[in-house]
Amino acid sequence: MMDDDRFGFELGVNLVNLMGAPYETGEAGLVVPLPDGFFGGNISDDSNPLGDRAKIVPGQGLVVTGVLPPGQTNVVISFAI
């Protein structure tokens, strides 16, 4: 149960690679920022085709490392503020 002063979110993130070839995210990875002060970040196991290449990093947000395949990749994350 959450306190009245906290809000929980479930967010569907669509990562789209239109290049037609795998995209290397680089050493720092591809960062999808979440709001300042977010906590309790989690990636739904059922919706994570990227496996351990997608993580919630405190203070940053969703970070994807390695290769992003061509086309659309959908990830569902949850967090609170």
C-alpha positions as CSV (number, residue, x, y, z in Angstrom):
1,M,0.0,0.0,0.0
2,M,1.4,3.4,-1.0
3,D,1.2,6.6,1.0
4,D,-1.1,9.4,-0.2
5,D,1.9,11.5,-1.0
6,R,3.4,9.0,-3.5
7,F,2.3,8.1,-7.0
8,G,3.0,4.8,-8.7
9,F,3.4,4.5,-12.5
10,E,3.5,1.7,-15.0
11,L,5.0,2.9,-18.3
12,G,5.2,1.2,-21.7
13,V,8.4,2.2,-23.4
14,N,8.6,1.6,-27.2
15,L,12.2,1.7,-28.4
16,V,12.2,2.0,-32.2
17,N,15.3,1.3,-34.3
18,L,14.5,2.4,-37.9
19,M,18.0,2.0,-39.2
20,G,17.4,-1.6,-40.5
21,A,20.5,-2.8,-38.8
22,P,21.4,-3.4,-35.1
23,Y,22.2,-0.2,-33.2
24,E,25.1,-0.3,-30.8
25,T,24.2,1.8,-27.7
26,G,27.8,2.6,-26.8
27,E,29.7,2.4,-23.5
28,A,27.2,4.6,-21.6
29,G,24.2,2.9,-23.1
30,L,20.9,4.4,-24.2
31,V,19.3,6.3,-21.3
32,V,15.6,7.0,-21.1
33,P,15.4,9.4,-18.1
34,L,12.8,9.0,-15.4
35,P,11.6,11.9,-13.2
36,D,13.9,13.3,-10.5
37,G,13.5,11.5,-7.2
38,F,11.9,8.3,-8.7
39,F,12.3,5.1,-6.7
40,G,11.3,1.5,-6.8
41,G,12.0,1.2,-10.5
42,N,11.3,-2.3,-11.9
43,I,11.2,-3.8,-15.4
44,S,8.4,-6.4,-15.9
45,D,10.0,-9.8,-16.5
46,D,7.2,-10.7,-18.9
47,S,7.8,-7.7,-21.1
48,N,11.6,-7.5,-21.2
49,P,12.9,-9.0,-24.5
50,L,16.3,-7.3,-23.8
51,G,17.1,-9.4,-20.7
52,D,19.9,-8.1,-18.6
53,R,20.8,-5.4,-21.3
54,A,17.9,-3.3,-19.9
55,K,18.1,-2.0,-16.3
56,I,16.6,0.6,-14.1
57,V,19.6,2.7,-12.8
58,P,18.8,4.9,-9.7
59,G,19.2,8.6,-10.5
60,Q,19.1,7.9,-14.3
61,G,16.2,5.8,-15.4
62,L,15.9,3.0,-18.0
63,V,19.4,2.2,-19.4
64,V,19.8,-0.1,-22.4
65,T,23.3,-1.4,-23.1
66,G,24.6,-3.5,-25.9
67,V,22.8,-3.9,-29.2
68,L,19.2,-2.7,-29.9
69,P,17.8,-4.8,-32.7
70,P,16.1,-3.3,-35.7
71,G,12.4,-2.6,-35.4
72,Q,10.3,-2.0,-32.3
73,T,11.2,-3.3,-28.8
74,N,8.6,-2.8,-26.1
75,V,9.5,-2.7,-22.4
76,V,7.1,-2.2,-19.5
77,I,8.6,-0.4,-16.4
78,S,7.1,0.7,-13.1
79,F,8.3,3.3,-10.6
80,A,7.0,5.7,-8.0
81,I,7.6,9.4,-7.2
